[in-house]
Amino acid sequence: MPKKLYKVGESSIHQSGLFAAAKIKEGTDIIQYVGEKITKEESNRRALEWEESARKSGDGLVYIFELDDAWDIDGREGDNPARYMNHSCDGNCEAINYEGEIWITALCDIKKGEELVYDYGYDMEHFLDHPCRCGTKNCIGYIVREDQRHKVKKLLKGKKKKSSKGSLKKPAEAKKRKN
């Protein structure tokens, strides 16, 4: 039996994380992301339900991976240590769909003890709902896939300019200043 390449541990990014239990070579398939195979309709229902709950609890939002146009995998169900992997704007791993199986693969050589992280690939549509805590040099403070980060930076820069002009003040703050 092959040696297990990962272990769950305490993460500085977000509570628990997945860590290299041994040196891992670039291109190595580390762990399969497994769970319950669900329809897109069920996936959307669960995601909305969890989003509401996560806003209150601060827990992770969704552990659902897209398989194809009809199916997703709910990684919360069953034995799935891969669900502990955190997002990083400078990931050392990537998720690859090999004909209906999601595998986490090393993007580079990884040292024993290093946290295994990947870019979650979130669209920028609801970026304010997904703060990022990875702290890397490329981090913009939100979990957004790499090819859309420049758009978010531009939006945030524009927001800061408007804020300094007073147009984004909260109504309560505006009233205080009038009095």
Legacy VTK file of the C-alpha trace (Angstrom):
# vtk DataFile Version 3.0
C-alpha trace
ASCII
DATASET POLYDATA
POINTS 179 float
0.000 0.000 0.000
1.397 3.433 -0.943
2.457 5.819 1.807
-0.181 8.443 2.674
1.075 11.834 1.484
-1.118 14.031 3.682
-2.356 14.599 7.196
-4.940 16.923 8.734
-3.565 19.559 11.095
-4.092 23.020 12.552
-3.844 25.762 9.925
-2.936 29.429 10.265
-5.190 30.132 7.261
-8.464 28.737 8.574
-8.750 26.353 11.542
-7.891 22.956 10.015
-5.813 22.275 6.935
-4.173 19.460 4.995
-0.395 19.100 5.245
2.282 17.125 3.426
3.177 14.018 5.470
6.236 13.462 3.254
8.122 15.206 0.460
5.887 15.409 -2.611
7.184 15.773 -6.163
5.633 18.150 -8.691
2.873 16.444 -10.686
2.024 13.902 -7.981
-1.656 13.080 -7.467
-1.941 13.580 -3.693
-5.537 12.885 -2.763
-8.878 12.353 -4.439
-11.696 14.756 -3.527
-14.612 12.425 -2.788
-18.165 12.719 -1.546
-21.762 12.328 -2.542
-22.543 12.744 -6.244
-25.438 15.197 -6.501
-27.391 16.981 -9.231
-26.832 20.663 -10.001
-30.275 21.428 -8.567
-29.407 19.745 -5.256
-25.985 21.381 -5.303
-27.522 24.857 -5.596
-30.048 24.113 -2.846
-27.330 22.944 -0.452
-25.008 25.817 -1.303
-27.685 28.406 -0.518
-28.583 26.628 2.738
-24.937 26.412 3.852
-24.211 29.985 2.849
-26.913 31.220 5.214
-25.624 29.026 8.034
-21.956 29.914 7.397
-22.651 33.649 7.590
-23.792 33.120 11.173
-21.197 30.545 12.276
-18.077 31.568 10.330
-17.627 27.982 9.105
-16.510 27.125 5.608
-19.134 27.866 3.038
-19.364 25.114 0.514
-17.514 21.874 -0.074
-18.958 21.219 -3.498
-16.861 20.506 -6.580
-18.253 20.752 -10.077
-17.906 17.475 -11.966
-19.607 18.354 -15.242
-22.707 20.150 -16.561
-25.089 17.783 -14.740
-23.304 16.614 -11.577
-21.299 17.881 -8.598
-19.578 16.235 -5.629
-20.568 17.234 -2.097
-17.337 16.797 -0.162
-18.958 17.219 3.247
-20.419 13.769 2.992
-18.347 10.693 3.822
-14.635 10.327 4.534
-13.017 13.176 2.602
-9.836 14.623 4.161
-9.366 16.723 0.983
-12.159 18.993 2.221
-9.700 20.382 4.780
-7.558 21.969 2.076
-7.586 25.735 2.274
-7.564 28.315 -0.475
-4.386 30.195 -1.257
-3.799 32.865 -3.865
-0.397 31.145 -4.364
-1.430 27.505 -4.261
1.075 24.660 -4.349
-1.620 22.285 -5.634
-4.431 22.280 -8.161
-7.672 20.349 -8.531
-7.906 18.341 -11.746
-10.971 16.564 -13.101
-9.851 13.243 -14.569
-12.959 11.951 -16.324
-15.301 12.462 -13.384
-12.782 12.068 -10.551
-11.365 15.144 -8.813
-7.695 14.782 -7.827
-5.535 17.254 -5.946
-2.164 17.390 -7.698
1.121 19.069 -6.728
1.996 22.130 -8.843
5.570 22.109 -7.524
7.811 20.121 -5.206
6.323 20.316 -1.684
8.293 19.896 1.545
7.169 17.628 4.377
5.014 19.658 6.801
4.028 22.306 4.228
0.319 23.114 4.037
-1.355 21.809 0.884
-3.358 24.673 -0.644
-4.956 25.516 -3.963
-6.853 28.324 -5.657
-10.555 27.583 -5.114
-11.291 29.236 -8.461
-14.266 31.257 -7.242
-15.857 33.632 -9.687
-15.825 37.292 -8.654
-19.633 37.544 -8.676
-19.956 37.398 -4.858
-16.353 38.063 -3.856
-17.274 40.138 -0.791
-18.837 36.984 0.714
-15.503 35.132 0.546
-12.701 36.852 2.480
-9.259 35.327 2.018
-6.838 34.751 4.896
-3.931 33.191 3.015
-1.677 36.239 3.482
0.488 35.574 0.415
2.034 38.386 -1.633
-0.617 37.910 -4.353
-3.548 37.945 -1.917
-6.139 40.656 -2.512
-8.171 39.830 0.599
-10.859 37.846 -1.205
-11.082 34.332 -2.634
-11.240 34.993 -6.358
-9.672 32.966 -9.143
-6.402 34.311 -10.468
-7.657 35.565 -13.840
-10.241 37.809 -12.138
-8.167 39.293 -9.295
-7.166 42.348 -11.327
-10.865 43.191 -11.821
-11.512 42.918 -8.073
-8.454 45.086 -7.314
-9.828 47.713 -9.700
-13.271 47.585 -8.053
-11.762 47.871 -4.581
-9.558 50.785 -5.649
-12.614 52.586 -7.061
-14.528 51.872 -3.835
-11.751 53.441 -1.733
-11.793 56.592 -3.883
-15.580 56.899 -3.542
-15.337 56.213 0.177
-12.846 59.037 0.666
-15.288 61.399 -1.087
-18.028 60.399 1.361
-20.388 58.684 -1.065
-20.106 55.266 0.601
-20.601 56.368 4.219
-23.132 54.512 6.287
-26.375 56.486 6.845
-25.776 56.598 10.618
-22.346 58.163 10.093
-23.757 60.758 7.713
-26.437 61.763 10.247
-23.880 62.128 13.035
-21.838 64.524 10.941
-24.839 66.701 10.077
-25.711 67.276 13.734
LINES 1 180
179 0 1 2 3 4 5 6 7 8 9 10 11 12 13 14 15 16 17 18 19 20 21 22 23 24 25 26 27 28 29 30 31 32 33 34 35 36 37 38 39 40 41 42 43 44 45 46 47 48 49 50 51 52 53 54 55 56 57 58 59 60 61 62 63 64 65 66 67 68 69 70 71 72 73 74 75 76 77 78 79 80 81 82 83 84 85 86 87 88 89 90 91 92 93 94 95 96 97 98 99 100 101 102 103 104 105 106 107 108 109 110 111 112 113 114 115 116 117 118 119 120 121 122 123 124 125 126 127 128 129 130 131 132 133 134 135 136 137 138 139 140 141 142 143 144 145 146 147 148 149 150 151 152 153 154 155 156 157 158 159 160 161 162 163 164 165 166 167 168 169 170 171 172 173 174 175 176 177 178
